[in-house]
Amino acid sequence: MSFRLDQLPKKRYVVPGNAACAGCGMMIGWKILGMALGEEAVLTIPASCASVVQGLSPKSGIAMPILNVPFASAAAVATGIAEAFKTLGVKGHAVVWAGDGGTADIGFATLSGAAERNSNILYIMYDNEAYMNTGIQRSSSTPRAAWTTTTPMGKRERKKDVALLMAMHGAPYVATASIAYPQDFYRKLKRAAEVEGFKFIHLHTPCPPGWRFDPAKTVEVARLAVETGAWILWEYDNGKFKLNPPSTIYADKNKRKPLKEYLKLQGRFAHLTDNDIKNLEEEIDAKWQTILALAKTFS
């Protein structure tokens, strides 16, 4: 599927009046979700930034049907919605729109259960890499060495790769995406909507206040994550694993931009030494070896 940005649907599902922070990466992704699935999507949203930015009843800044649920239950509730669609013969998509806290941590049990059952839902994890709504606490999706209010000297543990975990569950469709590449995310949403069974998309969504960068640079930061190899775009579709452009270029580490270009824009990494950055580069290289091995094995 090849298209230009001006060919995307024009109807807006994220409308003026939402309460998101300036430069919110999540809201960029939400706009693309609306363009791709529109009225056919019923969103299940656990406690998160997404549950707050909708606005106060009876008004809403989101023109999509939404069910707000407790932190741990999103995948289970969405499974119920999918079963209701099937029973009633209704055409629709049961979609979870959840942050990393509600996915990688508190909601992981129901997520894993839905994947194991192959529930016919689309789960989108928008990843701003910390519990942003409650004060920038670390999550298991926070990268190693990143500052948060609960890791003031930098997180010691590496980032949990939820997308790979979902692929290892044997899910029919798993992909990563970035708000810096909207056509790629849109295409993956459309592909996921065609697949019967459990689908998971891990969307990288930079957060200006949490990552401590200028709100005008959200897309630049997201793009640098891919260009430096820190975020890899890939797709696992019914047993076939492949890299997606532009990450296909950056499989050659010599073609990646220096990791320092990505880190220097973010205050959460301001404390790092050159040796710290070298260690992160080695960790990224190791991740690439894993991804390339999967692409070769499941080609």
N, C-alpha and C positions, 0 to 999 in steps of 0.2 A: 504494500500500500504506500503510494507516494503522493504527496500533496503539499501545497503551500499553506502557510498560516492563514492567509486571507480566504482559504477555502473551508476553514472550520465553520461549523454552525454559528450563526450570529446571536441566537437567543441566549440571554444571560440567566444563569441559575444562581450566581453569586451577585447580589445586587447592592446598590448603595444603602448604607445604614448598618452594615455589619460592624462588629466591635473588634475586628482584628487589629493587631499592631501594624504600624507602617512597615511595608516591605515584607510582610508575612509570606514565607514560602509555601506554607500549607494552603493559603487561599489561592495562590497561583495554581496549585495542583487541583484544588476543588473546582475551579473554573473549567479546567480541562475535563474533569470527571463529568460535569454537567453537560458539556458539549458532546461528549462521547455517548453517554447513556440517557441523559434527559429524563423525561417523565417515566421511563420504564424502570428507574432505579428507586428502591426504597432503602434509605440509609439507616443503619443501626450504628449509633455513636456512643461509646462508653465515655465516662468522665475524662475530660481532656480540654485542650484549647478549643477544639471543634465544638464542644458542647456549650461553650461560653459565648463564642463570637456570633452565634445565631441571633442574639438580641433577646429582648424580653417579650413574653407573650402579652398581647395577641399579635404583635408585629414580629417579623423575621427578616434577616438579611439573606436568607437562603431560600430559593424558590424550588425546593425539593421536599418530598415527604420524608420526615425524620422521626425515628424512635430513639430517644435518649435513655440509656440503660446504665446500670451499675458497672463499675470498672471491669469486673471479671467475666461478665456474661455476654459480651457482644457476639461472639461466634455462635454461641448456643441460641441466642435470640434470633439471629439471622437465619440459622438452620430452621427454626420454627416458621419464619416468614416464607422461606423457600418451600417448605412442606405445604403451607397454606396455599401458595400459588399453584402448586401441583394438584392439590385436592380440588380447588375451585376452578381449575382450568384457566387461570389468569396468566397472561403474559407479563413477565416482569423480572427484574434482577434484584436479588437480595444481596445488598452490598454492605460490608462493614467498612467504616471510615474511622480509623483508630490511630492514636499516637503510639510511640514506642513503649511508653510505660504500660498502657493498656494492652499491648501486644506481646512484647518480649518479656515482660515481667508479670504483672497482675493477671492479665488475661491469657497467659500462655497455655494453661491447662485446657480451657475450652477451645482455644485455637488448635491445639494439637489433636483434641478429640474430633473436631470438625474435619480436620485433614485426614485423620485415620478412618473416619466414616465415609469420606469422600462426599461430604455434604455439598449440595449444589449452590454454593455461595461464592461471591467474589470478595475476598478480604484484602483491603488496601491499608497497608501500614505506612502512614506518613511519618517520616523519621526526622524529627528535629533534635534527636540525640540527647534528650534529658526530659525531666518532668518540668516543662516550661510554665504550665498554668499555675503551679503551686509554689514556684520560687526557684526554678533552675536547679533541682536536685538531680544527682546522677541516676541514670538507668543502666540496665545491662547493655543498652545500645549506645551509650556514651563511649566515644573513642578513648583508647588509652592516652593518658597524659593530659586530657582536657580538664580545664578548671570548671567546677560547678560549686554551688554553695555547700555541698556536702563532700566535695573533693578539692579543698582550697589549694592543695599542693599538686593537684593533677590526679586523675583516676589511674589506679595501678593496674587494673585488669583490662584485657582487650575487649573490643566490641563484639557482642554476640551477633552472629550472622543468621538472622531468622529466615531469610530467603533460602539459604542452603539447607537449613533444617527442614523447611517445608518441602523442598525437592527430595530430600532423603525420606520423607514420609510417603513418597510415591504419588504426590499430587499431579493431576493431569497437566496443570499449567502453573508455572512460577516464573516471575520476571522481576528484574530491578528496573528502576526508572529514575529520572531526575527532572525537576521542574525547569532546568535549563534547556531541556530538549523536549518541548511539548509535542512535536509530531511523533516522536518515539513513544511517549507515554500514551498519547491518543490511540496510536495503532495497537498498543498492547492492551488497552482497555477494550477496544473493539474485538480483538482476538479472544480475550478472556470471556467476553459476552457470548462467543460462539461455542465455547467449550462446555460440555456437560460435566458436572462434578465440581470439585474444590479448586478454586483459583486463588492465587496469592500474588500481589504486586507490592514490592518494597520500594517506596518512593522517597527519595532524598529531598528534604525540605529545610534549607537553612533558616535559622531563626535569629534575626538581628539583635534583639535584647539578650537572648540566651548565649549567643556566640560572640557577642560584643563586636558588631561591625556596623558600618553605616547602612541604614535601611535602603539606600539607593543602590547598594551593591549586591543585593540578594542573588540575582541571576548570575552575576560575575563570580561570586563565591561558589555557587552550585556548579558552574561550568568548569571552574578551576579544579574542583574535586574530581571531575572526570578527566580533565587534561593532565593532571598530575598522577593519575592512576589510583587515587585514594578511594574513588567510587567507580565501580566497574559495572557497565551495562551489559546484561546477559539475559538469556531467555531459555527456559526449559519447557518444551512443548511436546507432551505425550512421548517422553523418553528421549527426545533429541535436545541436546544442550549446545548452545552457540552464543558467541559474543555478538553484540550489536554495535553498529557504528555510533559514535566515533571510537568506542573502546577497542574495536578491531585494530585501529592504528596503534594504540598504546600498549598492545601486547608486547611490542618492542620497547623495552624500558628506555632506550636511547631517544625515543621520540616523545617521551613524556616531559612536561614542564617540571622544573624543580619543585619538590614538595614545599619548599619554603615560601613559594609564591602564594600557595593556598593558605598556609598557616599564618603568614604575616598580616593578613587582613582581619584576623580574628583575635580579639583580646583574650579569649579563653586559652590561647596557646602562647601568650606573650612571655610566659615564664620559662619557655623551653630553651635549653642550651643546644649548641650545634651537635653534641653527642646524643641528646634526646631526639633530635630530628633524624639523625642517622639511624637510630634504633627504630623509629617509626617507618623510615624508608625500607628497612630490612623486613619489617612486619608486612608492609604492603607488597614487597617482592614475593614473600612467602605466600600471601593470599593469591597473587597472580599465578603462581605455580600450581596451586590447587585448582583455580578456575580453568587454566589452560589444560590441565590433565583431564578435567571433567569434559571439556569441549572435545578433546581427542577421543576419550573413551566412549562418549555418548553422541558421537557425530552422526 
